[in-house]
Amino acid sequence: MQIIDAQIHLWSKGTVVPPHRTTPYRLDEALRDMDAAGVYGALIHPPSWDPDSHALAIEACQLHGQRFAILGRIPLDQPQRRGEIETWRQQPGMLGLRYTFLQPHMKSWPTDGTMDWLWPAAERLGLPIALLAGEFLPLIGRIGERHPGLRLIVDHFGVARGNKDEAAFVTMPQLLALAKHPNIAVKVTGGPQYVTDPYPFKSLQPRYKAIYDAFGPERMFWGTDITRMPCSWRECVTAFAEHQPWLSERDKSLVMGQALADWIGWKR
């Protein structure tokens, strides 16, 4: 099984958004950590706090194209840059887009028309879009229905951010309702940070199983967001790979890498 982490960040400067580590996380350290954990590849999400993170991600893909790919972002508050989407995939390793809405001025973007141009453009160009969407999950369903050719990914279980345990997963019914749309998938990333029990984070098992039952292994993507995990990368791997007795080896291989690669068109 070739494990691919569905979300990591690389950066060299900037004021980090908590709860990520405050020190930079560069390519050389990521490679060492991945090798130690048995992780072959990773999908890079350039973080908003470092203006050079896009270039760092491109460099990682130029140097290690088999191990890294990117979901980047076109600034939605800069309309003059919309045209970049036409050649987005011509950048090394760039396979799609990802948006988070973490700053106050971004909160209304999904609903105020700011993103209306993006959905049909990405659908036309075959660009998948990942979204930190826990605050507007029903809207994701409506977007997916209007744009059936657009592949959407809900980040981090669609949790209610800033919470843990039951309070974090209060959005689970809304998330599972999205499974009826075949063009919507889920990243089960960041799990250990949303619960209070220790390794192997057994309270996550029913969450994983519910998402698996609803979306299937082809639309469920394991990953870490490693720079904010309360445990090592290796423990993130084994907590999932060795503690889901209901998951077949075939489906485990899909969830831990192959399904993500297929969904975003990562030809390795």
MIVEX-275015 format. One record per residue: residue number from 1; x, y, z of N, C-alpha, C in turn. Coordinates in pm, 1 decimal. Example, Ala and Ser with C-alpha at 12.3 -4.5 7.8 and 13.67 -1.06 7.14 Angstrom:
2
ATOM   num        npx        npy        npz       capx       capy       capz        cpx        cpy        cpz
ATOM     1     1319.0     -569.0      780.0     1230.0     -450.0      780.0     1320.0     -330.0      780.0
ATOM     2     1285.0     -225.0      708.0     1367.0     -106.0      714.0     1290.0        3.0      787.0
// end
This chain:
268
ATOM   num        npx        npy        npz       capx       capy       capz        cpx        cpy        cpz
ATOM     1       85.0     -119.6        0.0        0.0        0.0        0.0       88.5      124.6        0.0
ATOM     2       63.0      214.1      -93.2      139.1      338.4     -102.7       55.8      449.1      -40.0
ATOM     3       95.2      493.7       78.1       14.8      589.0      155.1       37.0      731.3      105.5
ATOM     4      -74.1      802.2       83.5      -69.8      943.1       45.1     -150.8     1022.9      146.5
ATOM     5      -89.9     1122.7      205.2     -156.4     1209.9      301.5     -234.5     1316.4      224.8
ATOM     6     -361.6     1330.0      255.3     -449.1     1419.5      179.2     -432.0     1566.4      213.0
ATOM     7     -351.4     1600.4      315.6     -332.8     1742.4      346.2     -209.8     1767.9      431.0
ATOM     8     -118.0     1847.7      376.5       -9.1     1903.2      456.3       13.4     2047.8      413.2
ATOM     9       83.0     2122.9      499.1      123.6     2260.0      468.0      275.5     2269.5      474.8
ATOM    10      332.7     2346.2      383.6      474.3     2383.6      390.1      482.3     2535.2      394.8
ATOM    11      570.0     2588.7      481.8      586.0     2733.4      487.5      721.9     2768.7      547.4
ATOM    12      762.9     2893.8      523.8      892.6     2939.5      573.4      883.5     3063.8      660.3
ATOM    13      765.6     3127.6      664.5      750.7     3250.6      742.6      603.5     3280.6      761.2
ATOM    14      577.0     3387.5      835.6      439.8     3432.6      854.1      385.7     3401.9      992.4
ATOM    15      273.0     3464.5     1024.9      204.1     3442.6     1152.0      106.8     3327.8     1134.4
ATOM    16      136.9     3217.7     1197.4       64.9     3093.0     1174.8      -74.3     3098.0     1237.4
ATOM    17     -170.6     3037.3     1169.8     -305.6     3022.3     1223.3     -306.1     2904.8     1321.4
ATOM    18     -339.3     2927.8     1449.1     -345.3     2817.5     1545.2     -449.3     2712.9     1501.2
ATOM    19     -430.5     2586.7     1540.1     -330.7     2533.8     1632.6     -206.2     2476.7     1564.3
ATOM    20     -172.5     2523.2     1444.8      -51.1     2475.3     1379.5       72.3     2515.3     1460.0
ATOM    21      178.4     2438.4     1445.7      305.6     2473.1     1509.4      349.0     2610.6     1463.1
ATOM    22      421.0     2681.1     1544.7      456.1     2819.3     1513.2      583.4     2831.5     1431.4
ATOM    23      665.5     2727.4     1428.3      790.2     2732.8     1352.0      768.1     2685.3     1209.0
ATOM    24      849.3     2731.8     1114.3      832.7     2691.7      974.5      838.7     2540.1      955.0
ATOM    25      771.5     2495.1      851.8      775.1     2353.3      814.9      812.2     2347.3      667.6
ATOM    26      937.7     2306.2      643.1      993.7     2311.6      509.2     1001.8     2172.0      447.5
ATOM    27     1036.2     2170.1      321.4     1037.0     2046.0      243.7     1128.4     1940.2      303.3
ATOM    28     1249.5     1977.8      342.7     1343.0     1876.5      390.7     1291.1     1807.5      516.0
ATOM    29     1230.1     1884.1      606.1     1174.8     1823.6      727.2     1054.4     1735.8      694.4
ATOM    30      970.8     1781.8      603.1      854.8     1702.1      564.4      896.8     1568.1      506.0
ATOM    31      997.7     1568.7      421.8     1044.6     1444.0      362.0     1098.1     1348.3      468.5
ATOM    32     1173.2     1400.2      562.4     1224.0     1314.4      670.9     1109.5     1255.3      751.9
ATOM    33     1011.6     1339.2      782.0      898.3     1292.5      861.5      815.4     1189.4      785.5
ATOM    34      796.3     1212.5      657.3      719.8     1118.1      576.6      789.7      982.7      569.1
ATOM    35      919.5      986.0      547.7      995.1      860.9      540.0      987.7      784.8      672.0
ATOM    36      998.5      856.6      782.3      991.8      791.6      912.9      854.6      732.6      941.0
ATOM    37      750.7      793.9      884.4      613.7      749.7      909.8      565.0      645.6      809.7
ATOM    38      640.7      622.9      703.0      595.1      531.3      599.6      492.9      593.0      505.6
ATOM    39      498.3      725.5      492.4      407.1      797.8      402.8      480.8      827.6      273.0
ATOM    40      426.8      781.0      161.9      496.6      798.2       34.3      476.4      938.4      -23.2
ATOM    41      351.9      986.1      -24.6      323.7     1112.6      -89.9      231.1     1200.1       -7.0
ATOM    42      214.0     1325.1      -48.7      127.8     1417.7       23.8       74.6     1524.6      -69.7
ATOM    43      -46.5     1568.1      -40.3     -110.9     1676.0     -114.3      -88.3     1805.6      -38.0
ATOM    44      -15.3     1897.8      -98.9       19.9     2024.0      -33.8      -91.2     2127.1      -51.9
ATOM    45     -126.0     2193.3       58.2     -217.7     2307.2       56.9     -137.3     2429.6      100.8
ATOM    46      -94.7     2515.8        9.5      -15.9     2633.0       50.7      -93.2     2718.0      151.4
ATOM    47      -38.7     2740.2      271.7     -113.4     2814.4      373.8     -117.0     2964.1      344.6
ATOM    48     -225.6     3025.8      387.0     -247.3     3167.5      357.3     -152.0     3258.8      432.3
ATOM    49      -91.6     3211.6      543.4      -10.0     3301.8      624.5      129.0     3326.6      566.5
ATOM    50      169.6     3250.3      466.7      300.4     3270.6      405.5      281.8     3305.2      257.5
ATOM    51      313.3     3428.2      216.6      294.8     3465.8       76.4      383.1     3386.8      -19.4
ATOM    52      488.3     3321.8       33.7      576.7     3242.7      -51.4      540.4     3093.6      -52.8
ATOM    53      432.9     3056.3       15.0      400.6     2913.9       27.1      364.2     2850.5     -106.7
ATOM    54      306.4     2928.7     -194.7      274.6     2877.1     -328.8      403.1     2836.0     -401.1
ATOM    55      502.8     2922.8     -396.1      630.1     2893.1     -461.1      699.9     2774.1     -395.6
ATOM    56      688.8     2761.0     -263.2      748.1     2647.5     -194.3      684.0     2516.6     -238.9
ATOM    57      553.0     2519.5     -257.8      482.9     2399.1     -303.8      525.0     2362.3     -445.8
ATOM    58      535.4     2461.6     -531.4      579.4     2436.6     -669.4      719.2     2374.8     -670.0
ATOM    59      807.2     2427.8     -587.0      943.4     2374.5     -579.8      942.4     2229.2     -533.4
ATOM    60      860.1     2197.4     -434.6      851.5     2059.2     -386.4      810.2     1965.2     -499.0
ATOM    61      716.8     2008.4     -581.8      670.8     1924.7     -692.8      775.1     1915.9     -804.3
ATOM    62      849.9     2021.5     -824.3      957.0     2015.9     -923.6     1067.0     1918.4     -882.8
ATOM    63     1095.8     1915.2     -753.9     1203.9     1829.4     -704.5     1159.0     1685.9     -679.8
ATOM    64     1031.1     1669.6     -642.2      981.4     1537.4     -604.2      840.3     1519.0     -659.2
ATOM    65      830.2     1520.1     -790.9      700.1     1516.4     -855.6      618.8     1391.8     -829.6
ATOM    66      683.9     1281.6     -796.1      610.4     1159.7     -765.9      550.6     1161.9     -625.7
ATOM    67      602.0     1248.7     -539.5      561.7     1244.9     -398.9      468.8     1358.7     -357.9
ATOM    68      461.6     1463.7     -439.6      379.8     1578.0     -400.2      291.5     1625.7     -514.4
ATOM    69      173.8     1674.3     -477.1       85.8     1747.9     -566.9       27.6     1863.5     -486.2
ATOM    70      -45.7     1953.0     -552.6      -89.3     2077.1     -487.4     -236.5     2105.3     -516.8
ATOM    71     -307.8     2152.4     -414.3     -432.5     2226.1     -432.5     -403.3     2368.9     -389.5
ATOM    72     -397.0     2459.1     -484.0     -361.8     2598.3     -455.3     -484.3     2686.7     -447.1
ATOM    73     -463.1     2816.0     -463.8     -576.9     2906.8     -457.0     -552.5     3029.6     -543.9
ATOM    74     -655.2     3072.7     -610.9     -657.7     3200.9     -679.0     -728.0     3298.3     -584.1
ATOM    75     -666.6     3410.9     -548.0     -729.0     3501.0     -450.2     -867.2     3546.3     -495.9
ATOM    76     -967.8     3514.0     -417.6    -1105.2     3543.2     -458.3    -1140.8     3690.2     -445.7
ATOM    77    -1060.1     3766.4     -370.8    -1085.8     3909.7     -357.0    -1003.8     3991.9     -455.7
ATOM    78     -947.3     3923.8     -556.1     -873.3     3991.9     -662.4     -930.9     3949.7     -797.2
ATOM    79    -1041.6     4008.4     -839.5    -1109.4     3966.0     -962.5    -1019.0     3968.8    -1085.1
ATOM    80     -919.1     4055.2    -1083.7     -830.2     4066.2    -1199.5     -748.9     3939.1    -1221.4
ATOM    81     -745.9     3849.3    -1123.4     -666.8     3727.5    -1135.2     -750.8     3605.1    -1174.5
ATOM    82     -875.9     3624.1    -1200.3     -961.3     3510.2    -1232.8     -913.8     3435.0    -1356.2
ATOM    83     -855.6     3505.4    -1447.8     -809.8     3442.6    -1571.4     -703.1     3336.3    -1549.8
ATOM    84     -637.3     3338.3    -1433.8     -533.7     3238.6    -1405.9     -588.2     3096.6    -1406.2
ATOM    85     -717.7     3083.8    -1384.3     -774.4     2950.1    -1377.3     -762.4     2875.7    -1510.0
ATOM    86     -755.0     2947.6    -1619.6     -750.0     2884.4    -1751.5     -622.0     2803.0    -1771.1
ATOM    87     -514.3     2843.3    -1706.5     -387.3     2771.7    -1722.0     -338.2     2716.2    -1587.5
ATOM    88     -428.6     2700.0    -1493.6     -391.9     2662.7    -1356.8     -311.3     2533.5    -1351.9
ATOM    89     -351.4     2436.7    -1428.8     -287.0     2305.5    -1423.2     -154.4     2300.7    -1497.9
ATOM    90     -116.5     2408.2    -1560.7       12.8     2409.9    -1628.6      128.4     2429.3    -1529.9
ATOM    91       97.3     2464.9    -1405.7      200.2     2478.4    -1303.2      241.8     2340.1    -1253.4
ATOM    92      368.7     2320.6    -1223.0      413.9     2189.5    -1175.7      336.8     2142.3    -1053.1
ATOM    93      277.7     2025.1    -1064.5      209.5     1963.7     -951.9       72.8     2018.0     -917.3
ATOM    94       27.5     2121.7     -986.1      -98.7     2186.8     -949.3     -217.3     2111.7    -1009.4
ATOM    95     -305.5     2061.9     -923.0     -416.8     1979.8     -970.2     -553.7     2038.1     -939.4
ATOM    96     -560.9     2141.5     -857.0     -691.7     2196.0     -823.1     -679.9     2314.4     -729.9
ATOM    97     -787.7     2338.3     -653.5     -798.7     2457.1     -569.7     -846.8     2419.2     -430.1
ATOM    98     -816.9     2507.6     -332.4     -864.4     2485.4     -196.6     -887.0     2620.1     -127.6
ATOM    99    -1000.0     2630.9      -55.8    -1034.0     2754.7       13.3    -1078.9     2726.4      156.5
ATOM   100    -1044.8     2820.6      248.3    -1066.9     2796.0      390.4    -1159.0     2895.6      461.3
ATOM   101    -1164.8     3023.1      420.7    -1255.3     3122.7      479.6    -1225.2     3149.6      627.3
ATOM   102    -1097.4     3152.8      664.0    -1059.2     3166.9      803.6    -1058.7     3311.9      851.8
ATOM   103    -1039.1     3406.5      760.6    -1037.3     3547.2      799.5    -1178.8     3605.5      795.8
ATOM   104    -1206.8     3704.0      882.0    -1343.6     3758.7      888.6    -1399.2     3804.6      754.6
ATOM   105    -1315.7     3867.1      672.7    -1367.4     3919.1      545.7    -1397.9     3809.3      445.2
ATOM   106    -1354.6     3684.6      475.1    -1379.2     3573.0      384.4    -1507.8     3497.0      416.6
ATOM   107    -1564.0     3518.1      533.4    -1674.4     3435.7      581.4    -1793.8     3435.1      486.7
ATOM   108    -1818.5     3548.1      422.5    -1936.9     3558.6      337.2    -1912.3     3515.1      193.4
ATOM   109    -1790.2     3483.8      156.7    -1759.4     3452.8       17.6    -1844.3     3340.9      -42.2
ATOM   110    -1871.7     3233.0       31.0    -1953.2     3128.0      -31.8    -2096.3     3170.5      -62.3
ATOM   111    -2146.4     3274.5        4.4    -2288.0     3309.4       -9.0    -2315.6     3445.6      -70.8
ATOM   112    -2213.2     3531.6      -84.2    -2240.0     3668.5     -130.6    -2212.1     3690.0     -279.0
ATOM   113    -2187.3     3582.1     -351.6    -2162.8     3591.9     -495.5    -2016.6     3594.4     -533.9
ATOM   114    -1926.9     3607.2     -436.2    -1783.9     3615.1     -465.6    -1735.1     3492.4     -541.3
ATOM   115    -1790.7     3375.9     -510.7    -1742.7     3250.7     -569.7    -1827.7     3202.4     -687.1
ATOM   116    -1928.1     3278.5     -724.8    -2020.9     3229.8     -828.1    -1951.4     3199.0     -960.3
ATOM   117    -1849.0     3275.8     -994.2    -1776.3     3252.8    -1119.2    -1692.8     3125.1    -1115.6
ATOM   118    -1651.0     3087.8     -993.8    -1554.5     2979.8     -978.0    -1613.3     2843.2    -1009.7
ATOM   119    -1735.0     2818.3     -964.5    -1792.5     2683.9     -981.3    -1801.6     2641.2    -1127.4
ATOM   120    -1862.2     2720.8    -1216.1    -1869.0     2676.5    -1356.2    -1733.6     2671.8    -1424.2
ATOM   121    -1642.4     2763.7    -1386.9    -1509.6     2763.1    -1448.5    -1433.8     2636.7    -1411.1
ATOM   122    -1435.5     2600.8    -1283.5    -1366.2     2479.9    -1239.5    -1431.1     2355.1    -1297.4
ATOM   123    -1561.9     2356.0    -1307.9    -1631.9     2242.0    -1368.3    -1588.5     2223.8    -1513.6
ATOM   124    -1583.5     2333.0    -1586.8    -1545.6     2327.9    -1728.3    -1403.0     2277.5    -1746.2
ATOM   125    -1314.1     2316.6    -1656.5    -1172.4     2283.4    -1669.3    -1132.9     2154.6    -1597.7
ATOM   126    -1227.6     2092.7    -1527.1    -1197.8     1968.8    -1456.7    -1108.5     1987.3    -1336.3
ATOM   127    -1124.2     2100.8    -1266.9    -1042.9     2130.7    -1149.5    -1120.5     2097.7    -1022.1
ATOM   128    -1076.1     2003.9     -941.8    -1142.4     1977.5     -813.6    -1119.6     2092.3     -716.2
ATOM   129    -1215.7     2111.5     -625.9    -1206.2     2217.2     -525.8    -1231.2     2158.2     -388.1
ATOM   130    -1136.9     2181.5     -295.4    -1153.4     2142.9     -155.4    -1194.9     2265.5      -75.2
ATOM   131    -1283.0     2243.7       24.5    -1340.4     2354.3       99.0    -1348.7     2322.6      247.3
ATOM   132    -1310.4     2418.6      329.4    -1332.9     2409.2      472.7    -1476.3     2455.7      495.6
ATOM   133    -1568.8     2361.0      492.2    -1709.5     2393.5      470.4    -1800.8     2359.0      585.4
ATOM   134    -1746.5     2335.9      705.5    -1830.3     2294.1      816.4    -1941.8     2390.9      850.1
ATOM   135    -1926.6     2518.9      813.7    -2028.3     2618.8      846.2    -2134.8     2632.7      738.1
ATOM   136    -2116.5     2566.5      623.7    -2216.5     2580.3      517.0    -2230.1     2451.1      435.8
ATOM   137    -2240.1     2338.3      504.4    -2247.7     2209.1      435.8    -2369.0     2196.0      343.5
ATOM   138    -2489.3     2240.1      382.1    -2601.9     2229.2      287.8    -2576.9     2302.4      156.5
ATOM   139    -2505.4     2415.2      163.0    -2473.3     2489.1       41.2    -2386.0     2405.5      -51.6
ATOM   140    -2294.8     2325.2        4.2    -2210.9     2239.6      -78.8    -2296.2     2144.2     -160.3
ATOM   141    -2400.9     2092.3      -99.2    -2491.2     2004.5     -172.4    -2559.3     2074.7     -288.4
ATOM   142    -2601.4     2197.9     -266.9    -2667.1     2272.0     -374.7    -2569.7     2304.3     -487.0
ATOM   143    -2446.1     2338.4     -451.1    -2344.9     2365.0     -554.1    -2315.6     2238.4     -632.6
ATOM   144    -2299.7     2127.2     -562.3    -2274.0     2001.3     -629.8    -2385.5     1961.1     -722.7
ATOM   145    -2508.2     1988.9     -683.2    -2623.5     1954.3     -767.1    -2630.0     2041.5     -891.7
ATOM   146    -2598.6     2169.7     -876.7    -2601.3     2261.4     -990.8    -2486.8     2236.8    -1088.3
ATOM   147    -2376.7     2180.8    -1037.3    -2257.5     2159.7    -1120.0    -2213.3     2013.7    -1108.0
ATOM   148    -2284.2     1923.7    -1172.7    -2256.5     1780.2    -1154.4    -2120.3     1736.0    -1203.9
ATOM   149    -2056.2     1815.3    -1287.9    -1923.6     1779.7    -1335.7    -1811.0     1834.5    -1249.6
ATOM   150    -1845.8     1906.1    -1143.1    -1747.3     1967.8    -1054.5    -1720.2     1875.2     -936.3
ATOM   151    -1595.2     1838.1     -916.5    -1559.8     1752.1     -803.8    -1526.1     1837.7     -682.5
ATOM   152    -1601.9     1818.3     -576.3    -1586.5     1894.4     -452.9    -1536.0     1803.0     -341.8
ATOM   153    -1454.5     1858.2     -252.1    -1402.6     1785.3     -137.4    -1431.5     1866.3      -11.9
ATOM   154    -1499.5     1805.2       83.0    -1521.8     1867.6      213.8    -1403.1     1833.6      303.3
ATOM   155    -1339.3     1935.4      358.4    -1220.8     1915.4      442.5    -1257.3     1876.6      586.1
ATOM   156    -1168.2     1802.1      650.3    -1169.7     1780.9      796.2    -1304.2     1731.5      850.6
ATOM   157    -1359.9     1629.7      789.1    -1486.0     1569.8      834.3    -1603.0     1668.4      829.0
ATOM   158    -1583.4     1789.4      779.4    -1688.7     1890.6      786.5    -1721.4     1931.6      928.7
ATOM   159    -1623.3     1925.8     1019.9    -1649.8     1950.5     1161.5    -1684.5     2096.5     1189.5
ATOM   160    -1741.6     2117.3     1307.0    -1759.8     2252.1     1360.9    -1627.3     2292.5     1424.3
ATOM   161    -1552.3     2376.1     1357.7    -1416.7     2409.1     1401.4    -1415.0     2472.6     1539.9
ATOM   162    -1303.7     2450.0     1611.2    -1287.8     2507.0     1743.3    -1348.5     2423.6     1853.3
ATOM   163    -1398.0     2305.5     1819.0    -1462.3     2218.6     1916.4    -1396.0     2081.2     1917.1
ATOM   164    -1433.1     2000.5     2015.2    -1382.7     1863.8     2024.5    -1497.4     1768.2     2059.3
ATOM   165    -1474.2     1642.1     2028.1    -1567.5     1534.8     2060.4    -1706.4     1563.8     2001.0
ATOM   166    -1811.2     1541.6     2075.3    -1945.6     1555.2     2019.6    -1971.0     1694.1     1963.3
ATOM   167    -1917.6     1795.9     2027.0    -1939.8     1932.5     1978.9    -1875.3     1956.0     1843.7
ATOM   168    -1762.5     1889.9     1817.8    -1696.7     1904.0     1687.8    -1775.1     1834.5     1578.2
ATOM   169    -1832.0     1719.4     1610.7    -1897.2     1636.9     1509.3    -2048.6     1656.1     1504.6
ATOM   170    -2095.4     1765.6     1557.6    -2238.5     1793.9     1554.8    -2289.3     1810.1     1411.5
ATOM   171    -2200.1     1840.6     1319.4    -2237.4     1859.2     1178.7    -2243.9     1728.1     1100.6
ATOM   172    -2217.5     1616.2     1165.0    -2210.5     1489.4     1092.7    -2337.4     1457.7     1012.8
ATOM   173    -2458.5     1478.3     1064.8    -2576.8     1451.2      982.5    -2579.5     1531.5      852.7
ATOM   174    -2539.5     1658.3      859.8    -2536.0     1739.8      738.0    -2431.5     1688.2      640.9
ATOM   175    -2318.0     1644.1      693.7    -2213.8     1589.6      607.7    -2261.2     1463.0      538.4
ATOM   176    -2316.5     1370.3      613.2    -2358.8     1243.1      555.2    -2468.5     1262.7      451.1
ATOM   177    -2548.5     1366.9      467.2    -2652.9     1394.9      369.0    -2595.8     1430.0      232.3
ATOM   178    -2470.8     1473.9      228.6    -2407.9     1509.9      100.9    -2368.0     1388.7       19.0
ATOM   179    -2367.5     1270.8       78.5    -2321.9     1150.8        8.2    -2407.8     1118.6     -113.3
ATOM   180    -2530.3     1169.4     -116.6    -2617.5     1140.8     -231.1    -2568.0     1208.2     -358.5
ATOM   181    -2477.6     1304.6     -343.9    -2421.2     1372.5     -460.8    -2291.2     1301.8     -499.7
ATOM   182    -2286.7     1235.2     -613.5    -2167.8     1155.4     -648.0    -2042.8     1237.2     -674.8
ATOM   183    -2055.2     1368.6     -685.4    -1939.5     1454.3     -711.4    -1887.6     1522.2     -585.1
ATOM   184    -1928.3     1473.5     -466.6    -1879.4     1527.9     -340.4    -1807.4     1418.0     -262.9
ATOM   185    -1686.3     1448.9     -216.6    -1604.5     1356.6     -138.2    -1567.1     1422.7       -5.4
ATOM   186    -1505.0     1345.7       84.7    -1472.0     1395.0      218.3    -1327.8     1360.2      252.4
ATOM   187    -1254.8     1458.9      304.4    -1123.3     1432.7      363.1    -1141.6     1406.7      512.6
ATOM   188    -1101.8     1289.1      558.6    -1104.7     1260.1      702.5     -966.4     1295.4      758.4
ATOM   189     -937.4     1423.0      753.8     -807.2     1475.7      793.5     -818.9     1549.1      927.0
ATOM   190     -708.1     1548.5     1001.9     -703.0     1623.4     1126.8     -773.5     1558.4     1243.3
ATOM   191     -816.5     1433.3     1228.6     -899.4     1369.4     1328.7     -849.8     1377.0     1472.0
ATOM   192     -724.1     1341.1     1501.0     -678.1     1342.1     1640.4     -691.0     1476.6     1710.0
ATOM   193     -695.2     1584.2     1632.3     -704.8     1716.3     1693.5     -848.1     1749.9     1735.2
ATOM   194     -946.5     1669.4     1690.3    -1087.0     1697.3     1720.1    -1142.1     1611.9     1832.9
ATOM   195    -1058.1     1531.3     1895.5    -1104.1     1445.3     2004.3    -1011.1     1460.1     2124.9
ATOM   196    -1059.4     1416.5     2240.5     -981.2     1430.8     2362.6     -922.1     1299.0     2411.1
ATOM   197     -965.2     1187.0     2355.4     -907.7     1060.4     2400.4     -770.4     1040.1     2337.2
ATOM   198     -681.6      965.7     2404.0     -544.7      948.3     2356.2     -536.3      846.6     2242.9
ATOM   199     -416.1      834.0     2187.7     -388.1      732.0     2086.5     -439.8      596.6     2135.8
ATOM   200     -508.8      518.5     2051.2     -528.9      535.2     1907.1     -657.8      607.8     1868.4
ATOM   201     -707.9      696.5     1955.3     -821.4      783.0     1922.2     -944.1      701.4     1880.8
ATOM   202     -981.3      609.7     1968.6    -1090.8      517.9     1935.2    -1224.1      588.3     1912.5
ATOM   203    -1240.0      707.2     1968.7    -1366.1      778.6     1948.2    -1385.8      820.6     1802.9
ATOM   204    -1277.8      817.3     1723.9    -1290.7      850.1     1581.3    -1345.0      733.0     1499.9
ATOM   205    -1335.8      612.1     1552.4    -1375.6      495.4     1473.3    -1518.6      503.4     1421.4
ATOM   206    -1618.8      537.0     1504.9    -1754.9      547.6     1449.5    -1770.2      661.0     1348.8
ATOM   207    -1688.9      764.3     1360.8    -1694.5      874.3     1262.4    -1643.7      824.3     1126.9
ATOM   208    -1529.1      755.0     1130.2    -1476.5      697.5     1006.6    -1576.7      601.8      943.3
ATOM   209    -1633.7      516.2     1025.2    -1724.3      413.8      972.9    -1848.6      476.2      911.5
ATOM   210    -1902.1      579.8      974.8    -2021.1      646.0      921.0    -1993.2      709.0      784.8
ATOM   211    -1876.9      771.3      772.2    -1841.1      833.2      644.5    -1815.3      726.2      539.4
ATOM   212    -1748.1      619.4      577.6    -1725.3      508.4      485.3    -1857.5      449.5      437.1
ATOM   213    -1950.9      427.1      528.5    -2079.7      368.5      490.3    -2156.9      458.8      395.3
ATOM   214    -2144.7      588.8      413.6    -2220.7      683.6      330.5    -2152.9      712.2      196.9
ATOM   215    -2023.4      736.9      199.6    -1952.3      782.4       79.6    -1877.1      670.2        8.4
ATOM   216    -1844.2      563.0       79.9    -1764.4      456.4       20.4    -1617.3      491.1       18.4
ATOM   217    -1531.6      392.6       -6.7    -1386.8      416.4       -2.8    -1335.4      501.9     -116.8
ATOM   218    -1412.0      514.4     -224.5    -1366.3      596.0     -337.6    -1382.8      744.6     -313.8
ATOM   219    -1459.9      783.3     -209.5    -1483.3      925.7     -182.1    -1448.1      961.1      -37.5
ATOM   220    -1354.9      890.0       20.0    -1311.5      912.4      157.5    -1158.5      914.0      158.6
ATOM   221    -1099.1     1026.4      200.0     -955.0     1044.2      185.1     -889.2     1067.5      322.0
ATOM   222     -803.7      974.6      362.3     -730.6      987.6      488.9     -617.8     1089.8      476.7
ATOM   223     -588.5     1156.1      588.4     -475.3     1248.0      591.9     -458.7     1304.5      731.3
ATOM   224     -360.8     1393.2      747.2     -326.6     1439.6      881.2     -341.5     1589.1      905.6
ATOM   225     -295.7     1674.8      814.3     -269.6     1815.6      847.6     -166.7     1816.2      959.9
ATOM   226      -54.0     1753.5      933.0       39.2     1706.9     1034.4       89.6     1814.9     1128.7
ATOM   227      101.4     1938.0     1083.2      162.7     2041.7     1167.0       71.2     2090.5     1278.6
ATOM   228      -47.4     2034.3     1292.0     -130.1     2064.7     1408.6     -175.8     1939.4     1482.4
ATOM   229     -111.2     1827.9     1456.4     -148.9     1703.3     1521.6      -89.5     1691.5     1661.9
ATOM   230     -163.2     1631.0     1754.7     -112.5     1609.9     1890.4      -30.2     1482.3     1903.5
ATOM   231        5.7     1422.9     1792.4       80.7     1297.3     1792.5      172.7     1296.7     1670.8
ATOM   232      255.3     1193.1     1660.4      348.3     1184.0     1548.5      275.5     1142.8     1420.3
ATOM   233      343.1     1163.7     1308.5      287.3     1123.0     1179.4      268.9      970.9     1176.7
ATOM   234      366.1      898.7     1231.3      354.4      753.3     1234.7      232.7      708.4     1314.7
ATOM   235      206.2      775.8     1426.5       88.6      742.0     1506.2      -40.6      775.1     1432.2
ATOM   236      -40.7      882.1     1353.7     -157.8      912.0     1271.5     -183.6      798.0     1172.6
ATOM   237      -75.7      746.1     1114.2      -88.5      635.3     1019.4     -142.8      511.6     1088.3
ATOM   238      -80.6      470.2     1195.9     -118.9      343.5     1258.9     -253.9      353.0     1329.3
ATOM   239     -289.6      471.0     1381.2     -419.7      485.9     1445.6     -532.3      454.8     1348.7
ATOM   240     -511.4      487.6     1221.9     -612.6      453.4     1121.7     -589.5      314.0     1064.1
ATOM   241     -469.4      287.5     1018.6     -443.1      163.8      944.4     -457.9       38.9     1030.0
ATOM   242     -431.1       47.8     1159.4     -430.7      -70.9     1244.9     -548.5      -79.1     1340.7
ATOM   243     -639.3       17.7     1334.9     -747.7       19.9     1434.4     -885.2       39.7     1372.1
ATOM   244     -901.6       -3.2     1247.9    -1033.1       -1.6     1183.2    -1061.7     -144.7     1135.9
ATOM   245    -1100.0     -233.3     1224.5    -1113.5     -375.1     1188.3    -1219.4     -402.4     1083.6
ATOM   246    -1308.7     -310.7     1062.5    -1415.5     -325.9      963.8    -1368.5     -295.1      821.6
ATOM   247    -1247.5     -243.0      807.1    -1200.1     -195.0      677.1    -1112.0     -300.2      610.3
ATOM   248    -1149.8     -341.6      489.2    -1071.1     -440.3      416.3     -939.3     -380.4      369.7
ATOM   249     -843.3     -465.7      337.9     -714.2     -417.3      290.2     -728.6     -340.9      159.7
ATOM   250     -815.9     -388.2       72.5     -838.4     -318.4      -54.3     -891.1     -177.6      -29.7
ATOM   251     -992.2     -167.0       55.5    -1052.0      -36.6       80.7     -958.4       54.0      160.4
ATOM   252     -878.1       -5.3      246.6     -779.0       73.5      319.4     -681.2      138.3      222.4
ATOM   253     -639.8       65.7      121.1     -549.4      120.0       20.3     -613.6      236.1      -54.5
ATOM   254     -743.8      225.6      -78.7     -814.7      335.6     -144.6     -819.5      458.3      -54.2
ATOM   255     -865.5      440.0       67.9     -884.8      552.3      159.7     -752.6      620.4      193.1
ATOM   256     -645.2      543.2      200.3     -516.0      599.4      241.0     -429.2      642.5      122.6
ATOM   257     -490.8      664.2        8.0     -411.2      719.4     -100.4     -467.5      709.3     -240.1
ATOM   258     -504.4      589.4     -282.7     -539.5      571.7     -422.5     -666.3      647.3     -461.3
ATOM   259     -765.5      650.2     -371.9     -889.7      719.4     -404.5     -867.1      869.2     -422.8
ATOM   260     -782.9      927.8     -338.1     -750.4     1069.8     -352.8     -683.5     1096.5     -486.5
ATOM   261     -584.9     1015.3     -520.6     -514.1     1033.5     -647.4     -610.9     1024.7     -764.2
ATOM   262     -702.4      929.4     -758.0     -800.2      914.8     -866.2     -892.4     1036.1     -872.7
ATOM   263     -936.7     1086.0     -758.6    -1033.7     1194.4     -754.0     -977.8     1324.7     -810.4
ATOM   264     -851.5     1353.4     -779.8     -793.4     1480.6     -823.6     -713.8     1467.5     -953.7
ATOM   265     -705.5     1345.5    -1006.7     -634.5     1326.9    -1133.4     -485.1     1330.7    -1118.8
ATOM   266     -433.9     1276.5    -1009.9     -289.4     1274.0     -984.7     -230.3     1149.3    -1051.5
ATOM   267     -166.4     1171.3    -1165.1     -105.5     1062.1    -1240.9       37.4     1043.2    -1192.0
ATOM   268       59.9      944.7    -1107.1      190.5      925.5    -1047.4      269.3      821.6    -1124.5
// end
